[in-house]
Amino acid sequence: MLRVASLLLLVLFVACQQKAEAPAVSAPAPPPPPPPATSLGALDTVVRAEKATLHALCADGTPGFLGVVSGKPEGGGDPFTSEDVGGRTMFRGKPGVEIFNTNLSQVGLDLCEREGTAHAGNQFVVLKFSGKRQRSVDDEMMKFLALSASGTFARVEGRSWIEDASGKKYRNAAVVAKDGSCALAFEVPAGATGLTWHDGKTAYALEPHPREVTQ
């Protein structure tokens, strides 16, 4: 009888141990907040990437007039060069050079999509929007800068910026705008944290999910 009681106690002890060692079931992660509404549409996603799509300055041939070229190229020399890419002329420049143009079609220019690579130690933070925009991304005059490691003359948007946790600001995002969608690509140091996108007087924390924050 004593032996049977001992076996029962042993079985109960092992069962209690197994119950105590059972892993706790964690609560499911809360769903991400809905995409916030911004002046460029709903901010759907934010991704970091070594490469980003750029709206580059192109032409079917070499035009006689690019636009208003300003700034001094770093290192001197020609402010811009051109090359044939896929049967089209694409323009590249040096840092410090800007091109302004109000009407590309009048001078035989166009926008073509090209992939740009971030400079060494940097990466692109790409903001993707959908839906109707409340403001223009042209500002009535398109501005092009030599962006990415290739120096591609890319169209930029100058009315918003990204700020990191240290307070440093990153401006002149490459913009690719189409009907119903828009993307901004800011080049930042790869280790930048606490990123906030400033859209006029409204700010949005970008990670882990985009959301409006109080400035």
KAZIUR-V87621 format. One record per residue. N is the residue number from 1. RES is the residue in three letters. SS is DSSP state (hx for helix, st for strand, lp for the rest). OMEGA is omega in whole degrees, -180 to 180 (999 if undefined). Layout:
N;RES;SS;OMEGA + N;RES;SS;OMEGA
//
This chain:
1;MET;lp;179 + 2;LEU;hx;-180 + 3;ARG;hx;178 + 4;VAL;hx;178 + 5;ALA;hx;179 + 6;SER;hx;178 + 7;LEU;hx;178 + 8;LEU;hx;178 + 9;LEU;hx;180 + 10;LEU;hx;179 + 11;VAL;hx;179 + 12;LEU;hx;-179 + 13;PHE;hx;179 + 14;VAL;hx;179 + 15;ALA;hx;178 + 16;CYS;hx;179 + 17;GLN;hx;180 + 18;GLN;hx;179 + 19;LYS;hx;-179 + 20;ALA;hx;-177 + 21;GLU;hx;180 + 22;ALA;lp;-178 + 23;PRO;lp;178 + 24;ALA;lp;179 + 25;VAL;lp;-178 + 26;SER;lp;179 + 27;ALA;lp;179 + 28;PRO;lp;179 + 29;ALA;lp;179 + 30;PRO;lp;-180 + 31;PRO;lp;178 + 32;PRO;lp;179 + 33;PRO;lp;178 + 34;PRO;lp;179 + 35;PRO;lp;-180 + 36;PRO;lp;177 + 37;ALA;st;-180 + 38;THR;st;179 + 39;SER;lp;179 + 40;LEU;lp;-179 + 41;GLY;st;179 + 42;ALA;st;180 + 43;LEU;st;-171 + 44;ASP;st;-174 + 45;THR;st;174 + 46;VAL;st;-179 + 47;VAL;st;173 + 48;ARG;st;-177 + 49;ALA;st;176 + 50;GLU;lp;-179 + 51;LYS;st;179 + 52;ALA;st;177 + 53;THR;st;-179 + 54;LEU;st;169 + 55;HIS;st;-173 + 56;ALA;st;179 + 57;LEU;st;-175 + 58;CYS;st;177 + 59;ALA;st;175 + 60;ASP;lp;175 + 61;GLY;lp;179 + 62;THR;lp;-178 + 63;PRO;lp;178 + 64;GLY;lp;-176 + 65;PHE;lp;179 + 66;LEU;lp;-173 + 67;GLY;lp;179 + 68;VAL;st;-180 + 69;VAL;st;180 + 70;SER;st;180 + 71;GLY;lp;179 + 72;LYS;lp;-179 + 73;PRO;lp;177 + 74;GLU;lp;-179 + 75;GLY;lp;179 + 76;GLY;lp;-180 + 77;GLY;lp;-178 + 78;ASP;lp;-180 + 79;PRO;lp;180 + 80;PHE;st;176 + 81;THR;st;177 + 82;SER;st;178 + 83;GLU;st;180 + 84;ASP;st;177 + 85;VAL;st;179 + 86;GLY;lp;179 + 87;GLY;lp;179 + 88;ARG;st;177 + 89;THR;st;177 + 90;MET;st;-174 + 91;PHE;st;177 + 92;ARG;st;-179 + 93;GLY;st;177 + 94;LYS;lp;176 + 95;PRO;lp;180 + 96;GLY;lp;-178 + 97;VAL;lp;178 + 98;GLU;st;173 + 99;ILE;st;177 + 100;PHE;st;180 + 101;ASN;st;-179 + 102;THR;lp;-178 + 103;ASN;lp;-176 + 104;LEU;hx;-174 + 105;SER;hx;-179 + 106;GLN;hx;-177 + 107;VAL;hx;176 + 108;GLY;lp;-180 + 109;LEU;st;-178 + 110;ASP;st;174 + 111;LEU;st;174 + 112;CYS;st;-179 + 113;GLU;st;177 + 114;ARG;st;179 + 115;GLU;st;178 + 116;GLY;st;180 + 117;THR;st;180 + 118;ALA;lp;176 + 119;HIS;lp;-179 + 120;ALA;lp;-180 + 121;GLY;lp;-180 + 122;ASN;st;172 + 123;GLN;st;177 + 124;PHE;st;167 + 125;VAL;st;-172 + 126;VAL;st;177 + 127;LEU;st;-178 + 128;LYS;st;-177 + 129;PHE;st;174 + 130;SER;st;179 + 131;GLY;lp;-175 + 132;LYS;lp;176 + 133;ARG;lp;178 + 134;GLN;lp;179 + 135;ARG;lp;179 + 136;SER;lp;173 + 137;VAL;lp;-179 + 138;ASP;lp;-174 + 139;ASP;lp;178 + 140;GLU;lp;177 + 141;MET;lp;-180 + 142;MET;st;178 + 143;LYS;st;-180 + 144;PHE;st;177 + 145;LEU;st;176 + 146;ALA;st;-176 + 147;LEU;st;177 + 148;SER;lp;-177 + 149;ALA;lp;-179 + 150;SER;lp;-178 + 151;GLY;lp;-179 + 152;THR;st;175 + 153;PHE;st;-176 + 154;ALA;st;177 + 155;ARG;st;-177 + 156;VAL;st;177 + 157;GLU;st;-172 + 158;GLY;lp;-176 + 159;ARG;lp;176 + 160;SER;st;-179 + 161;TRP;st;174 + 162;ILE;st;176 + 163;GLU;st;179 + 164;ASP;lp;-175 + 165;ALA;lp;180 + 166;SER;lp;-179 + 167;GLY;lp;179 + 168;LYS;lp;-177 + 169;LYS;st;177 + 170;TYR;st;-173 + 171;ARG;lp;175 + 172;ASN;lp;178 + 173;ALA;st;171 + 174;ALA;st;-177 + 175;VAL;st;172 + 176;VAL;st;-175 + 177;ALA;st;176 + 178;LYS;st;176 + 179;ASP;lp;176 + 180;GLY;lp;179 + 181;SER;st;180 + 182;CYS;st;176 + 183;ALA;st;174 + 184;LEU;st;179 + 185;ALA;st;178 + 186;PHE;st;176 + 187;GLU;st;-177 + 188;VAL;st;173 + 189;PRO;st;-175 + 190;ALA;lp;-178 + 191;GLY;lp;-178 + 192;ALA;lp;-180 + 193;THR;lp;178 + 194;GLY;lp;-174 + 195;LEU;lp;178 + 196;THR;st;177 + 197;TRP;st;-180 + 198;HIS;st;-179 + 199;ASP;st;-174 + 200;GLY;lp;-179 + 201;LYS;lp;-178 + 202;THR;st;-180 + 203;ALA;st;-179 + 204;TYR;st;170 + 205;ALA;st;-172 + 206;LEU;lp;-176 + 207;GLU;lp;2 + 208;PRO;lp;176 + 209;HIS;lp;179 + 210;PRO;lp;179 + 211;ARG;st;178 + 212;GLU;st;179 + 213;VAL;st;178 + 214;THR;lp;-179 + 215;GLN;lp;999
//
